[in-house]
Amino acid sequence: MIHLIPKVKVAFDGQIANPRYLRVRRCDIDVAKPSGNGWIGYTTREYLISRSAVSGIIYVPSQEKVMMMRQFRVPVYIDTQSEHLAWIYETVAGLIDHDEDPLDTFIREVQEESGVVITPEQTTFHTSYFASPGFVNEKQFIYTAAIDDVQPLDNDAGLDEEGEAIIPAWLTYDEIRALVAGVEDDAGNLHKIADGKTLMGLMKIGLA
């Protein structure tokens, strides 16, 4: 498991006028009843506009190893006020650039976040889904990539210009199963994979 947890300092937390990635919109709508007998009633919904994203599991079947990383996630930190929990266990993931094929995004993100190079031939597309359709239009594309050997990982992974903080590591199948179930370290900290897209990818290779 990955125990190194860098410190965090919050310089600002509040509403901003010109967001970098997300756009908040409002829709006023009147929805017909499924029976066709009248209308449910006028209502207002706020929702986010976001680029879609990819994620996927990189694994080495011959050595029973899976690439996993811990990545700092601000919403988790704000919600829990825990540096340990905010460095969540995740697989490779990233936003799709405009006019970029999702497979190309996945291959690019793997190299950016870990230094590992994969090919389209090693990669399998499984499914796509709306991440949280009640409030955002983001669609997730799920991949897996089986490679032949464990490759060295870049300890300075992630893009500085995007402020990415990522700690990559190769974990054994047994360690992954323990993280899916949840396990405490010697200091009493709970280590658990609680990220939806990561669990979905692990299901595709039989580890969740």
N, C-alpha and C positions, 0 to 999 in steps of 0.2 A: 504494500500500500504506500501511498505518497503522504508523508508526514510533514514535510516542510511547508509552513504557512507564513508567508511574509506579512508584515504589519500593514495596516490600512489607516489612512487619515482622510476624513471627509472634510473637504474645503467648502462645499456648497451643496445644499439639498433643497430644491424648491422649484416652482413653476418657471418655465422659460418661454420667451416670446417666439423664438425661431428655432424649433427643434431640428437636430441634425438628421435623424433617421425616421422619426415617426410623425404622422400628421393626425390630429384629432379633428373629426368631422361629426356633424349632427344630421340625422335623418328623421323627418317627421312623416309618419306613415299610418295608414289605416289598412288593417289586414282583414281580408274576408275570412269568415269561418269555414273550416274544412267541409262542413255540411252544405255549404252554399247558401245557408239561411241567414243572411244578414252579415254584419261586420263585427269583429272583435272590439274595435274601438280605436280612436285616434291615440297615438302614442309617440313618444320621442325616444330615439336611441342615439347614444354617442358611440362612435367606433373609431378605431385606428386604421390608418393606411400605412402599410409596411411592404417592403420588398419581400419576396419569398426566399426560402432558404433551403440548404441541403444539410444532411448529416449522415454519418455512416460509421460502421465498425471496421477497423483494420485489424486483421488477425492472421496468425501463423499456425495453421492446423497441425503441421508436423511437430511443432514445439509446444503446442497448447498455450500460446501467448496471445494476448489482446492488448492493443494500444489503448491506453486510457490516460486522461489528463485531468488535472484539477484546474479550474478556471474561476477567477473571481467574478461573481455576479452581484451587481449593486442592488437589485431589488431584494435578493435574498438577505443581503447584509442589512438593508434598511428595515426589513421585516423582522429579522431575528436578533439584530445587534450582536451577531456572533461571527468573528472572523473565520473560525473553524468551519461553520456551516456554510458561509458565503463562498468558500473555495470548494465548489461542488464538483463531484465526479461527473465527467462528461466525455462524450466521444467528439470526434472532429465535427465541426459545424460552421456554417458561414452563409452570409447573404449572397444571393445571386445578383451579379451585375446586370445592368440593362443590356438586353439582347444577348446574354450569355446562356449557353446551354447548361442545364443543371449538372450534367456529368462533368463538363469542363470545370464548373465551379467546385465540385467535390474534389477532383484531382488537384486543383490549385490550392484549395484549403488544406488538404492533407500535407502538402509540401510547406505551406506557410506556417502551419501550426505545429509541425513536428519535424520537418526536414526530410521526411520519408517520401520517396517517389513511387507512384503507382501508375499503372497503365489502364486504358479502357478494357483490355482483355482480362484483367484481374478483377474487374469491378462488375457487380450485379446490382441492377435497380430492382427494388422490391415494391414500393408503393409510394403514393403521395397522399397527403391529407391536410385539412385545415387545422392549424395548430390550436386555435381557440376561437371557433366561429361566432361566439356570442359577442366578441368585441374587436376582432382584428381580422383582416383579410389575408394574413400571411399563410402561405401553403408550404409544407415541409416535404422534401423529397428524400426518401430513405434508401441508402446504399449499404452494401458490404463489399469489402475487398479482401480476398485471400491471397497472401503473398508467401513466397517460399522460405524466406529467412527473416529473422529479427534484424532490423537495420538500426544503426545508431540514431539517437534522437537529439534534436537541437535543443539544448537547455535554455537558449534565448529565443525560443519559438514565439510566434506572433508578430504582428506588425506594430512597430513603435508609433507610426502615424495614426493608428487606430487605438492606441493605448491598451493593447491586448496584454493580459497577464495570464500566462499559461504554463503549467508544469506538466510535461508529458512523461510517461513511463510505460514500460511493458509489464503487464501483470499476468500471472498464470490463470488458467481457467478456474482453479480452486479459489484464488483470491477474488476473482470476479463473482463467483457464486456466493462467497462470503459477503461481498459488498452489496449484492442484490438482496440478501437476507438481512444485512445489517450486523455490524460487529463493532465492539468497543476496543479501543487501544488501552495501553497500560495507564494512561492518564484519565481514562473514563470518557473520552470523546467518542461519540458515535460516528462510524464511517458507514455510509450507505449511499448507493446509487438511487437518487430520487428524481432524476431528470427523465421526462417522458420519452423524448426522442432516443435517448441512449438505451433505455429499457426496451423500446420497440426494436432497435437494431440488434440488441443482444438476444431478443426472442427469435430473430431470424437465423441465428447460428446455434440456437438451443441452449443458451446460457442464462435465460431468464424466463 
